[in-house]
Amino acid sequence: MAIRHWRVKDRYYRLIGSRCTECGAECFPPVYRCRKCGSEKIEDREMPQSGKIVTYTQLHEPLPGFEAQAPFYLAVVELDNGAKMLTQLVDSTDESVKTGAKVVATVRRARVDGDSGQITYGYKFRVT
Amino acid sequence: MSRVAVVGIGHSRFGRRTDVNLGELAFESIKQAVDDAGVDRKDIGNVVVGSAGGWYEESLPAVVVGEYAGLSGAGTMRVEAACASGSAAVKAAYNSIMSGETDVAMAVGVEKMTEVDTPTSVELIGRAGSYTWEFENYGMTFPAYYALYAVAHMKKFGTTQEDLARISVKAHHYGSMNPLAQFQKEITLEKALGSQMVAWPLKLYDACPLSDGSASVVLASEDVAKTLTDTPVWIRGVGYSSDTANLSRREDYVGLRAAVTAASKAYSMAKVSPREIDVATAHDCFTIAELMAYEDLGFCEKGGGARMVREGETELGGRIPVNLDGGLKAKGHPIGATGVSMAVEITKQLRGEAGRHQAPIKHGVGLAHNIGGTGHYAYVTILSRD
């Protein structure tokens, strides 16, 4: 668990995704071949920390380990550069969560490893 | 081009099957299918077992099932395409006949999901997408994936929770006529709408259950099929496709692109149009999935799914009856068995053996729509009487 997270820590903690140097398309999570033009000339790129809700749900029946958060919002967010990511929405009122609403990234505790008690942090989003 | 026919069908009772082990459960449908085909076991050259696995103890289900059913010696493998594993098994068995390797092959779908507790099952299914980016940190569940589609569909096309609930009521209505179904009781619209919220707007009655069950088909080449039966049902077209693991990579959330592609390939191979489909099964793991299937299959225009529900066009007596066996919702959804179960149901319908839930057969063509994951895999199979 720990090593796996260490390998992707830039992606988890700094939202590092990919940018195609041929066509300029940006995406998250990272890829090694551009999904738009097929080029393999890819560089790391920090994603913008704001975007809008594409679609969402409120989860009432959570998985083990997520009970304390329930009910919570999950959403597909389109960042300002066009990259989309799936994420949780936090600190947002029920009335504010809707398709098209503007959101910004915020670092939060993501989960606690059941065996070691190790805490993983990561990005979530809140409605502005 | 030579052809391949379904010449034997078998189907176990679906539900919580603590009374049997994996081999026994598979055998229930294998025996029926072999007897129905009237084929000698030694002539079956290939046995393809569709099973997603993870919940039962056996790690090599194909050989366990093969030994118990007296099929050891035949070529065999287990195939996985999540909830479309059964259709993948049918496709692999079909291929082995079309390629000339064998004249007779079997597809067996089997799953025993209730060997683990419900939270473990839900977690296993929840991992079906992108584990690292969507499951681990955010706690995505399978109902939540489809709920993302439901919210987008409601927003874009005005589909309502009541439209979705009507699909559940329909499934239970036909499930009540199917003695092999997990749920054989009718439900009311109020009960569906008032059921426990799982992932808004999807409620308990929008979701299929966890199930144990098996289904089997015997397939044969054209020459052999004609010696075995007067009522072969031909596999006229199989289309299959896939989509991204990450839901965030999808272009939109109002339909499944893999299903559209698979359908288009199947129609083209079978040389039929959606208007010629007499009866269909649609992959209703959630009610929204069935509604999107109407659109993805071209039964109506994009966004017309809710209208088809409101006008009863997919009920018995409607334009294209869908899921007259109760669907995944009421019949049950033992993941690997489902695709084969769909082939069994369509074969029964085309043979005119569906009893109380028999659809009128005009063109002699039926369709099975089977999805793995949240549109991660898609298989569309078209069967016909001639």
Boltz contact constraints between the chains, C-beta under 6 A:
constraints:
  - contact:
      token1: [A, 29]
      token2: [B, 133]
      max_distance: 6.0
  - contact:
      token1: [A, 55]
      token2: [B, 148]
      max_distance: 6.0
  - contact:
      token1: [A, 55]
      token2: [B, 151]
      max_distance: 6.0
  - contact:
      token1: [A, 55]
      token2: [B, 152]
      max_distance: 6.0
  - contact:
      token1: [A, 55]
      token2: [B, 253]
      max_distance: 6.0
  - contact:
      token1: [A, 56]
      token2: [B, 151]
      max_distance: 6.0
  - contact:
      token1: [A, 57]
      token2: [B, 144]
      max_distance: 6.0
  - contact:
      token1: [A, 57]
      token2: [B, 147]
      max_distance: 6.0
  - contact:
      token1: [A, 57]
      token2: [B, 148]
      max_distance: 6.0
  - contact:
      token1: [A, 57]
      token2: [B, 151]
      max_distance: 6.0
  - contact:
      token1: [A, 57]
      token2: [B, 199]
      max_distance: 6.0
  - contact:
      token1: [A, 57]
      token2: [B, 200]
      max_distance: 6.0
  - contact:
      token1: [A, 58]
      token2: [B, 200]
      max_distance: 6.0
  - contact:
      token1: [A, 59]
      token2: [B, 144]
      max_distance: 6.0
  - contact:
      token1: [A, 59]
      token2: [B, 199]
      max_distance: 6.0
  - contact:
      token1: [A, 60]
      token2: [B, 197]
      max_distance: 6.0
  - contact:
      token1: [A, 60]
      token2: [B, 198]
      max_distance: 6.0
  - contact:
      token1: [A, 61]
      token2: [B, 198]
      max_distance: 6.0
  - contact:
      token1: [A, 62]
      token2: [B, 139]
      max_distance: 6.0
  - contact:
      token1: [A, 63]
      token2: [B, 123]
      max_distance: 6.0
  - contact:
      token1: [A, 63]
      token2: [B, 126]
      max_distance: 6.0
  - contact:
      token1: [A, 63]
      token2: [B, 139]
      max_distance: 6.0
  - contact:
      token1: [A, 63]
      token2: [B, 141]
      max_distance: 6.0
  - contact:
      token1: [A, 64]
      token2: [B, 119]
      max_distance: 6.0
  - contact:
      token1: [A, 66]
      token2: [B, 139]
      max_distance: 6.0
  - contact:
      token1: [A, 74]
      token2: [B, 144]
      max_distance: 6.0
  - contact:
      token1: [A, 76]
      token2: [B, 248]
      max_distance: 6.0
  - contact:
      token1: [A, 84]
      token2: [B, 248]
      max_distance: 6.0
  - contact:
      token1: [A, 85]
      token2: [B, 248]
      max_distance: 6.0
  - contact:
      token1: [A, 86]
      token2: [B, 134]
      max_distance: 6.0
  - contact:
      token1: [A, 86]
      token2: [B, 247]
      max_distance: 6.0
  - contact:
      token1: [A, 86]
      token2: [B, 248]
      max_distance: 6.0
  - contact:
      token1: [A, 88]
      token2: [B, 138]
      max_distance: 6.0
  - contact:
      token1: [A, 99]
      token2: [B, 155]
      max_distance: 6.0
  - contact:
      token1: [A, 110]
      token2: [B, 137]
      max_distance: 6.0
  - contact:
      token1: [A, 122]
      token2: [B, 137]
      max_distance: 6.0
